[in-house]
Amino acid sequence: MLPLRDFYDSAAEATPDEWRERLSLRPKRFAEAAGRGTGPHMSFLAAAARNELVFALNAQGRHKEVEALAREALAAHGVRDRASLVLRLGLARSLNGQARHEDALAEARGADKLYRALPDRERHPVTGAAELAFATALLGLRRAPDARHKAAAAHDACLASFGRTTAAPSKPERCSSASTALDRKRNGTM
């Protein structure tokens, strides 16, 4: 493993693909280390670490890998909590990325059911995420009116939870994604 300074110094010589691969190793190593730990909170920590890896690989378009990783993480975690919810949402995103929209819709339904069962304090950080997963799957199934409705619900939920300012540092990416989907609706491209 490279020392941190060498890692960043070598970045200038790396291609974009090499740099993305290096960045995806960080959550992978974290997930592996968390999986080896013991203690009352290690299951949650391992699930959170795997979710970071799911997010990174989804962003790279490595959706088949994500599907396998998310399913494995869900089976290993086995608790119906926020960690399970974000893993299910990551799985839905990977299925949408594979154009398996019916499967993604089923995962979005499961994620929404789990979201509604969580206490408010655990729901806040993931506000609007299930609706956005629904919207993406519905759009893939060419059900544009339903997709618009879910995108609007995601956007409204984000605004209610995170505010209207665009500069809010804690405002999740999904707020922007929902807003983009609504802009596409207004422009007639959804």
N, C-alpha and C positions, 0 to 999 in steps of 0.2 A: 504494500500500500504506500502511495506517495505521501510524504509530509504535505501539510496543507499549502505551504508556500510553493513547493514544487508543483503541486496540482494546479494552482492558479498561474504560475509562471509558464507552465507548458500549454496553457489554454491558448496563448497567442499563436502557437504553432499548430493547433488542432483545427481540423475541419469542423463545420457545424454539426455533422453527423457524429463525429468523435466526441465533441463537446456535449451533445445531448446524451450520448451513451454514458459519459462520465457522470453527468448529473443524475442519471437514473440509477447509478450504482449506490449513491448515498442513501436513498430510502430503502434500497434492497438490503444493504448492510445493516441498517437500523432495524428492519423487519426481522432479519435473521438473528440479530443479537437479542431483540425483544422476545423472540420465540424460544430462546434458550433460558430465559429468566424464570424465576420462581417468585411466588408471593401472591397476595390477594388481588393485586391490581395488574398483574402481568398479562392476563387474558385481554383486558381492555387495551393495555399498552401495545401488545402484539397486533391486535386488530387495527389500532390507530396507525401503527407503522406500516402495516400492509395496505391500509387505505392510502397512505402517502405514496406508496409504490403504485397502486392502482391508478391514482390521479396522474402521476408522472407518465406512466406508460400509455394511458388513454390520450394524454396530450401529444404523445409521439405517434399516435395512430396504431399502436400495437395492441389492437382490440382482442385478438384471439388469446394472446398471453394474459391480458387483463381478465378475460372471462375465466380462465383456468385458475388464476390467482385469487380472484374474488370468490369463486365458488369454494375453493380450498379454505380461504380465510373465514368464510361464513360457517363452514362445517366445523372448523377448529374452535371458533369463538363460542357459538352455541347459546349466546345470551341475546335477548331481544332488547337492545339498548341503542343509543345513538351511534355507536361504532358499527353495529349491524346495519343500521339505517344507511350510513354513508357508504358502506360496502355494497349494499343493494343498489344504491344510486349509481355507484361506479360500475356495477355489473350492467345496469340498464344502459348506461352510456356506451359501454363496450358493445352491447348487443345492437344498439342503434348504429354504432360505427361499422358493424358488420352487415348492416341492412337487414337485420333480423328484428324487424319492428314489432311483430306480434309478441315475440319473446320479451322484448324491451317493455312493451305495454304491460305484460304480466308482472314483470319485476317492478315497474313503476306503481302498479296497483298494490303490490305487497309492501313497497316502501311507504306509500301513502297511508296504508293501514297501520303500519308500525309507527309512523310519524304521529298519527292521531292518538296513539296509545301512550306516547311519551309524556312526561311532565313538562310543563311550559319551559322550565329552565333549560331542558335538554333540547327542546324544539327550536328555540330562537336561532341558534347558529346555522340551522339548515332550512330556515324559512324560504319557501319558494322553490326549493330544489326538486321536490316530487312533482310539482306542477310543470316545471320545465322539462323533466324527464318524460312526462305524459305528452307535452306539446311536441317534443322532438319525435317521439314514436308515432304520434297521430299524423304529423306532417309526413313522415316516411310512408305511412299507409294511405297518403293522399286524402286525408280527412281534414282538409284545411279549416273549415268552420270550427270543428272541435279543437284543432290545434291553436287557432286564434284565441278561443275562449280560455284554454289552459295557459297560454302565454300571457294573456291579460291578467289571469289570476296570479301567476308567478310574479309579474311586475307589480301588481297591487300589493301583494304580500311583502315584497322586498321594500317597497316604498313605506309601507306601514311599519316595518321593523327597523329599517336602516336609514330612513329619511330620504329627502329629495335631493340633497346636495350630491353633485357628481364627484366631489373631491374627498368624500368620506373614506378614510383609509380602511375602515373596517367593513366597508360595503363589498359583499362578495361578487365574484365575477358573474354569477348567475343573474344578478340584477341587471347588469349590462347586456347579458344574453337575452333576457326577457324583453328588455327595451329594444334591442335590435330586431327581435322577432316581431314586435309590435310595429316598428318602423317599416319592416317588410310588408306587413299587413296593410299599413296605410298607403304604401307605394304600389300595392297590388301584386307584389311578388310572392305572397304567401297564399 
